């Protein structure tokens, strides 16, 4: 039909005409017109808001209930600016107007620490089921509202109801189609439900990053480190060639933080790999820059002081200036502080200097600044020296 657009247009117009004539003939069109006449102009935006929150709430409840049925504890559910979150004293409610930028919702589980392969696989499967449950709810609700709309036109004489269900169904269908479209989309760091479902089933690296990040949202914030997940990061680093994307960078940073802040033993093969990494390839992106600065800290921590300072100099000269300046300044000052090059206590004690990125979204369930304080502690001091032999050669 693409080769014959005129023919396609004529056939489509014909069927639309036949369908419209049928609606007029059996009186359904009249029902629809009379019903819509009861809907005043100012009611349309109200119905749109109602349809938006109903479809969004049902979608997020799909995730929420799927977790709950599988006996996974819940930490929070976000519905645009409305946040329901769990504390040690029970569930709380908070309104955060700036969350409108999400234009959507979010469900956060409260995972137990994963300490063996069986639990890891089980939680992965439960995540996958939760991811696919919400789209099923969205599609099912769209079908139900369409059936209810058609049934009302055929059998109901309540024109007020017909007007409401007609407008509500129109908005629900439009929003549901929009949601279904977004389920298939993905960026470097955001994945639609269909894409995320497929990747968590098939991509070991994606699966690891998702679970390790969500463990960080546990209600028990004093115990978020999992030795099993840290060892998993070692396995994935050894099995996969490092790339410059956000997942490989995050994987390496998880390993490095385990060595530095959780007293985990260094792996010699990974250490050699880190020292041979072409760091300049990573300095074009924000996550790559973060990883590069983490490697500076890692080298200093492991007594490779000269290499650490050389890498720091290379980062300062070759980093991409298009990366957020606040992020670049913060990372530079933090690294110089913890490696004893400069003392930036005043800068690092001012929360206004922290590049929170999207961390403010999780403010009700995550003490971001407490985590940052750990990263600002100076490392054990290592002497940077170059032996010089002053004895005159004979």
Order of alpha helices (4+ residues) and beta strands (2+ residues): alpha-alpha-alpha-beta-beta-beta-beta-alpha-alpha-alpha-alpha-alpha-alpha-alpha-alpha-alpha-alpha-alpha-alpha
